[in-house]
Amino acid sequence: MKKVTLALMTLFLVLLFLPDELRADAEPVTVPAETTTEVTVVSAEANARIDRLMEIKAMDVSTLTASEKRVLRKEVRTIRSEMKANGEARVADSRNGGIYLSAGGIIIVILLLVLLL
């Protein structure tokens, strides 16, 4: 009985201190209806930036010289800072997809399954 109590207390303690990154955004991004033409321009620019980032990511950098790698790193930093300044960082992150689980999260899921089943 003590083991079950200890496991439940540990579970609640871990769930109490969840990081903020796991929570959904409280402020949804809204676009005013008056600036529809501007939104499409920004969207096209954002897509061009994302496509350039994907091209750079797909490159074989082992054949490049150190100065060429430095230029690419600087370009990636510039593109990401521009996207962050324009609020387009969420668009760039949404293309990656996937679900990320930490080791602690996996252990908690396994413990819950064992306790409940």
MOGI-V245161 format. One record per backbone hydrogen bond with DSSP energy under -1.0 kcal/mol. CO is the residue of the C=O (numbers start at 1). NH is the residue of the N-H. If there is no record, write none. Layout:
CO/NH + CO/NH
//
This chain:
1/5 + 2/6 + 3/7 + 4/8 + 5/9 + 6/10 + 7/11 + 8/12 + 9/13 + 10/14 + 11/15 + 12/16 + 13/17 + 19/22 + 20/23 + 35/39 + 36/40 + 37/41 + 38/42 + 39/43 + 40/44 + 41/45 + 42/46 + 43/47 + 44/48 + 45/49 + 46/50 + 47/51 + 48/52 + 49/53 + 50/54 + 51/55 + 52/56 + 53/57 + 54/58 + 59/61 + 65/69 + 66/70 + 67/71 + 68/72 + 69/73 + 70/74 + 71/75 + 72/76 + 73/77 + 74/78 + 75/79 + 76/80 + 77/81 + 78/82 + 79/83 + 80/84 + 81/85 + 82/86 + 83/88 + 88/92 + 89/93 + 90/94 + 102/106 + 103/107 + 104/108 + 105/109 + 106/110 + 107/111 + 108/112 + 109/113 + 110/114 + 111/115 + 112/116 + 113/117
//
